[in-house]
Amino acid sequence: MKNYHFILVFFLSSCLKLDSNLYNNDNKIKSYDLDNYTGEQDFILDASYTISQDKITLLTLSSQAEGESSATEIKGLYIGDINRINTDTVILYCHGNKWHMDFYWQRAKLLTHVNGKNTYGVMMMDYRGYGLSSGKPTEEGMYADVDACMKWLKEKGMNNARLIIYGFSLGSAPACELTANPKTLTPSKLILEAPFASSAVMVQDASQLNMPAEYFSTTKIDNAEEIKKVSQAFLWLHGTNDNFLNYKTHGEVVYKNYKGSYKTKYLVDGADHGEVPEKMGFETYLKTLGEFIRR
């Protein structure tokens, strides 16, 4: 009985924190430093990947989810020539659960080199409560924040055929949701790196006890179900040593549930969560994304 009590207490203490751990927006900042950011990063690119300042635009966007009485101010970033959005292909990058855009700046810079430097525009945002974005993180708010970016892109002339959406980790939720259930724009291709299957699987992975996830969490994210509605071409990237989102219980489930026109995958041997681009090799990573986007 004592052992059961210990396991139950540990389970409750772990799972009751699922929402706060999922939206991990700690490490407060006062400004976006980008290349001058000295905090922790998954990797740092060499000088050959530097982006000129005239192609970097910090944005303030208005985000309002259904049922909200007022809008929330979020911060975004566009890399590329804003005057060419009406003709350029754009990769909309939805970052992970950790921190803010400075942490993901190297990833965004890397994406600007797909199929050649500045061939495509790249946009990302800090979800509400992250970085310098106002508000508190919520699932519906996160979807509204990504859609606010789509609204801005549409105002600049973006159309469905030229929009690619890329979701990493937590970002797989808005990327998958807004591809399956589009609002402002319908992405033409979906890229998911280290996606999670659902909040339920996250609870079960953490606890090793098969109990209803909704009992412990208000988050209802279910990429494994939403992906069934996606018909657009789909690329899945995942590390085989991902200790945060196991590729077999998360990414592989999403990949198998996809019923659309075309899918392809790249499993990176030995890569942990956040290590895919570097362990894949930047050239291989860019080539893989480039071939997928061009097909």
N, C-alpha and C positions, 0 to 999 in steps of 0.2 A: 504493500500500500504506500509506503514511504517513497519508493522508487517511482510509482505512478504519479504521486503528488508532485515530485520534483519535475518529471517530464511535462506534466500539465502546466505547472507554473512557468517553466522555461518556454513552452509553446505559446502561452498567453502573452508573456512579456515580449516575445519575438514578433508575433503576428499582429498584435495590437499596434505595432509601430510600422506596419506595412505602408500605410499612406505617407507618413512623414519620411520614411526611408526612400520611398519611390520618388517623391518630389524633394530631392536633396539639393536645396538651393542655398546652402551655407557659403562661406567665404565671400562676405560682402565686399563690394568695391565702391569707389567714389567716381570713377571714370573708366572708360574703355581704353586700354593701353595697347592692345593688339600686338605689334611686333616688340613693343617695349615691356610687355607683361613678363614678370619674372617669377610668377607662381608656378605651381606644378602644372605640367602638360604631359600628354601621352607621348609626344615626340616634338622635336623642333627641326624644321626644314632648313637647309642651307640657303645661302644668299641667292642662288639661282632661281629660287621660287618667290623672290620678293615681288610684291605688287606695288605699282606706282600709286602715290597718294591721290592722284586725280581720278583713279578708278575705285576709290573707297568712299562710300557714302553712308554715314550714320543716319538713321531714320527714327522718327517718333510716329507710331501708328496708333490708331484707335481701334480697340477690340471690344466687342460686345456679344456675349453669348445669348442664346434664346432664353427669355425669361428674366434677363437682367434689366434693371431699370436705368442703368447708366453704363457708359463705356469705361474701359480701363486703358490707361496709357501704357503701351509696351514699346520696347526699343528693338530696332532691327538694323540690319546691315546689308548693303548691296555692294557687290564687287563687280565692276564692269562699267560700261558706258550706258548711263540711264537713257540717253537719247536713242539708243539702239534696241531698247527692249521690245519695240514693235516689230523687230525683225530677228532678234537673237533667240536662241534656245537658252532657257534658264533652268538651273538646278536649284530647287528650293530645299534647303538642308534643315532638317528638324533634329536638334541635338539631343544628347542624353540627359539623364537625371541629375548629373553632377554640375553644379556651379553656374557658369555664365559664358557669354560669347568669347571672352578672352581665352578661356580654357580650350575652346573649340576653334580658335582662330587659325591654327596651323592646319586643321582639317579643311577649313573653308578655302584657305590658300591653295592647298593641294588640289581641290576640286576645280579651281580656276585653270588648272593645267591639263584637264581632260581634253584629248584631241588637239593639243597645242595651247600655249599660254593665251588666256583671255578669249578663247574661242567661244566659250559659253559664259553667260552671266551666272553669278552665284548669289543667292540670298539666304540669310538665316535671321533668326530672331531669338530674343530671350523671352521665354514664357512668363506670364505674369508671376511676380514674386521672385523671379530670377534676375541677377545682375541689377540693372537700373530700371527694370520694368516694375510698374506699380502692381498692387493687388496681392492676392494669395493664390498659390497654385491649386487648381482643381482640374478634373478631367475635362469637363465641358469648356472651362476657360482655356485650356490648352488647345482644344480644337478651334475655338474662336480666334485664338492668337495666330495660329497658322493660316486660318482663312483670312484674317486681316492682311496678311502678306499677299495672299492671292488677290484680294481686292485692290491692293496698291499696284500689283503687277498688271492687273486687268486695266486699271486706269491709265497705265503707261503703254497699253497696246498689246499685252500678252494674250495669246490664245491657247486653247487646249493642246494643240498639236506640238507646241514648242515648250511645254512645261514638263519637266522631270521632277519627281519628288523623291527625296532620299531621307529615310528615317534610321537613326542610330539608337539602339537601346530603347529608352523611353520614347524617343522620337519615332519609333516604329508605330506607336499608337495613333498619333495624328496623321502620319503618312498613310497608314493603312485605312483609317477611318475616312479620310477625305478623298481617297481614291475610290473606295467602295461606295461612299455616300457623298458625292461631290455637292458643293454649294455654289461657290462663285466660279471656279474653274475645275475642269476635269483633267488631272495629270495624264499625260500620254504614256508614261512609263513609271514603274515603281521599283525603287531600290531599297532593300532593308538590310542593314548591317546589325548582327547580333539582336534580332527581334525577340520579344518574349511572346509566348503563346497566349497567356491570359493571366489576370491577377490570381485566379484560382490555382493555376499551376505554380505560380510563385509561392503561394502559401504552402502548397503541398511539398514543393521542393525544400522549403525552409524547415518544415515541421516533421516531415516523414510520417505524418498522421493524416489519414484521409477524412477531413472534416470540412464542412461547407465554408468556402472562402468568404461568402457574404456575411458570415457570422462575425468575422474579424475585420473586415475591410469594407469601406464604402466605394472603393474603386471597382468599376465593372468592365474594365478593358478586356476585350476578347479578340485579339488579332486572328486567332485560329478560326473563328467564325466569320469575321469580317472579310478575310482574304477570299472566302468562297464567292463573294460578290464581285471580285476584281477580275476584269477581263483583259486589262492592259498587260503588256509584257512585264515580266517580273524577274529581278535579279536578287538572289539571296547570298550574303557574305556572312561567314561565321568562323570563329576560332574553335578548334577542337578541344582546347583546354580552357574554355570559358568557364570560370568558377562562379560567375554571377548569374549568367543565364545559359545553362547547359544546352549545347546545340541539339542534343537528341530530344530533350523534353520540351524545348521551346522552338528554336528555328526550324528544325526538321518537321515538326508538326504543322507549322505555318506553311512550309514549302509543299508538303504532301497534300494539304487541304486546298491549295490553289487549283482552280479548274479552268483557267483562262487560256489564251491563245498561245502563249510562249513563256517558258520559264527556264532559268539556268542558275547554277549555283557555283560557288567557289568556297570550299572549306579550307581554312588555313591551318596547317598542321602545327600544333604546339602553341598557337596564339591564345592568349587570355583575353578577357573583356578589355577592349580599348587598344589591343595590339594588332588588329587585323591589317591596317595599311602598312605599318612598319615591317611586320614579319612577313607579309605578303611580298614586300618589296615595292617601293613607290612606283617604279616603272611598270611592274606587273599589275599593280592596282589601277594605275591610270589607263593602261592598255585594256584591261578587263572592262572597266567602266566605259571607255571610249567605244569599244566594239559593240557593247550592249546598246548604247545610245544610238549608234549609227545604223544598227540593223533595221 
